Amino acid sequence: MSTKHFDIAIVGAGLSGIAAAYYLQLKCPSKNYIILEGRDSMGGTWDFFRYPGIRSDSDMYTLGYSFKPWPKAKSIADGPSILKYIQETASENGIDKHIRYSLLVKKASWSSDRAVWTVETECKKTAETLLFSCNFLLMCSGYYSYKEGYTPKFKGMESFKGEIVHPQDWPENLNYRDQKVVVIGSGATAITLIPEIAKDAKHVVMLQRSPTYVVSNSESDVLANLLNKFMPKKLAYAILRWKYIQRQQLLYRATRTKPEKVKQKLLELVRKELGDDYDVETHFTPRYNPWDQRLCLAPNGDLFEAIKSGNASVITDIIETFTEKGILLKSGKELEADLIVTATGLNMIILGGVQFSVDNQAIEFPNAYTYKGMMYSDIPNLVSVFGYINASWTLRAELVAEYVCRLVNYMDNHKGVGKGVLVSPLLHRVGRKAPPYINKC
């Protein structure tokens, strides 16, 4: 079986993969690369999720790329707009020509003798196995499984006569107009989905086991509109990006140093939205401090507006069992439903679920140390991209991409093209770090 060789292989053509390709072209122009994408189109999350109201839960001045100004007035963008932005970035920079679609990466094997990775892929259309080799492997495959979302095994699910849907597998023509809908969960997906389907459903209940911090914010930025009128777009974008980065950092630091004060302020804002008569303590007061878990964003207070209009409501309780008509709660109350949406999370996987080996030895990632959250002990020339958990994903994805370029150039300068081998450092004992570069011939 023939093997096509590239200097660098990128796995995944989402936000991270396109950013990585951009920086490789800019900072390592002599290197050739390929992007292996398991799906039929680019965009990752923003092409994959199709549930109503899909949008960013962070501002586009930081979720967007530093090198391509976000073109729209809304700082909180819908999924199709983000997908178009990614596609434009790839097209404008010729990155789209390097993408091979419908190739699902199954295995990756490192040979120390040859100093190369051999990447085994499966063509989704033909089931054919195609092999690629590379000197450096960059994993931009995200952190969750595309096969199915996470749904707990609730008692009695098989008895429910209506439809049960997970947002990750949202049917294209699902009809919820004039229906009673229960959405299980109160994370980012539920907060996004509920205001949108509440426009047409008879009523929507957000059923949560425990509350989440929900922050209302304008989806448009007055300063952005002003700057874009009087400044070059790139300069205005740079200023806005700096503003949002600083704001994110200030808020996060405040939650670490003054958690109770921040908590009371967030709850005060919720009371302002819903009124003094609403039971904020039960339904919007979490058991944890702000940013112990991620905050949820309600652009223009859309979730609160849906609640105030009567189109949506919140119930905080525990599921006892599903019934024919809906869900029986531990309190004894039964929620009737025509449609139940399980916005209960994702199935997390490591590096796209790919099987890795080094010199025919299978890699057990739980037993490996990490370096800078992107490399693994005793695994050469492999980097994985993982974004921030308390800021926009793309901020860190770009930093990792730039770092990879410096590594590649470092190896070239010290060992010659294709011969540099980098092994991520291992923490040999507590308190002592190995040098960041351990090179082999």
HELIX and SHEET records of a PDB file:
HELIX    1   1 LEU A   15  LYS A   27  1                                  13    
HELIX    2   2 THR A   45  PHE A   48  1                                   4    
HELIX    3   3 MET A   60  LEU A   63  1                                   4    
HELIX    4   4 GLY A   79  GLU A   92  1                                  14    
HELIX    5   5 ILE A   95  HIS A   98  5                                   4    
HELIX    6   6 MET A  157  SER A  159  5                                   3    
HELIX    7   7 PRO A  167  ASP A  169  5                                   3    
HELIX    8   8 ALA A  188  ILE A  197  1                                  10    
HELIX    9   9 VAL A  222  PHE A  230  1                                   9    
HELIX   10  10 LYS A  233  THR A  257  1                                  25    
HELIX   11  11 PRO A  259  LEU A  274  1                                  16    
HELIX   12  12 VAL A  280  HIS A  283  1                                   4    
HELIX   13  13 ASP A  302  SER A  309  1                                   8    
HELIX   14  14 LEU A  351  GLY A  353  5                                   3    
HELIX   15  15 PHE A  365  ASN A  367  5                                   3    
HELIX   16  16 TRP A  393  LYS A  415  1                                  23    
SHEET    1   A 8 ILE A  99  ARG A 100  0                                        
SHEET    2   A 8 TYR A  33  LEU A  36  1                                        
SHEET    3   A 8 THR A   3  VAL A  11  1                                        
SHEET    4   A 8 THR A 129  MET A 139  1                                        
SHEET    5   A 8 VAL A 116  CYS A 123 -1                                        
SHEET    6   A 8 LEU A 103  SER A 111 -1                                        
SHEET    7   A 8 GLN A 355  VAL A 358  1                                        
SHEET    8   A 8 GLN A 361  ALA A 362 -1                                        
SHEET    1   B 5 ILE A  99  ARG A 100  0                                        
SHEET    2   B 5 TYR A  33  LEU A  36  1                                        
SHEET    3   B 5 THR A   3  VAL A  11  1                                        
SHEET    4   B 5 THR A 129  MET A 139  1                                        
SHEET    5   B 5 LEU A 382  SER A 384  1                                        
SHEET    1   C 2 TYR A 144  GLY A 149  0                                        
SHEET    2   C 2 LEU A 346  MET A 348 -1                                        
SHEET    1   D 5 GLU A 163  VAL A 165  0                                        
SHEET    2   D 5 LEU A 339  THR A 342  1                                        
SHEET    3   D 5 LYS A 180  ILE A 184  1                                        
SHEET    4   D 5 HIS A 203  GLN A 208  1                                        
SHEET    5   D 5 ALA A 312  THR A 316  1                                        
SHEET    1   E 2 VAL A 214  ASN A 217  0                                        
SHEET    2   E 2 CYS A 296  PRO A 299  1                                        
SHEET    1   F 3 ILE A 319  PHE A 322  0                                        
SHEET    2   F 3 GLY A 326  LEU A 329 -1                                        
SHEET    3   F 3 GLU A 334  GLU A 336 -1                                        
SHEET    1   G 2 THR A 370  TYR A 371  0                                        
SHEET    2   G 2 MET A 375  TYR A 376 -1                                        
SHEET    1   H 2 VAL A 421  VAL A 423  0                                        
SHEET    2   H 2 ILE A 438  LYS A 440 -1                                        
END                                                                             
